[in-house]
């Protein structure tokens, strides 16, 4: 996003190529860049509360050599807000048997969602994270390795 970004005026691009069908180089061109800000609209339901967060995320660091990325951000919705610091590191397993992704985050939540308490929020957050990484695992498993580059290389390029 640039300095003039407006959530109300944003129109998503159509027909964006994604793995496993896309050319890995096309996907790599959209990879996260250190120092850049990105926008996301998220609607998360916790109980009867379903706020729509206008979220910004900044890629604070991206270490291509060690396959690590650190990000920070936050978002606001009617009566709720959050801020977070997050990171991801890819560890290649021995003998090319795949990769392990290490992911962490710290978040502060306030407003109506925070009033629900961690007993309600934590299971929802865990479900969202598990769905996200399950989707990545499925997409990476579906890649035809004969088309060039291994799954690990493609995932690293996406990050």
Secondary structure, 3 states (H helix, E strand, C coil): CCCCCCHHHCCCCCCCCCCCCCCHHHHHHCCCCCCCEEEEEEEEEECCEEEEEEEEEEEEEEECCCCEEEEEEEEEECCEEEEEEEEEEEEECHHHCCEEEEEEEEEEEEEHHHHCCHHHHHHHHHHHHHHHHHHHHHHHHCCCHHHCCCHHHHHHHHC
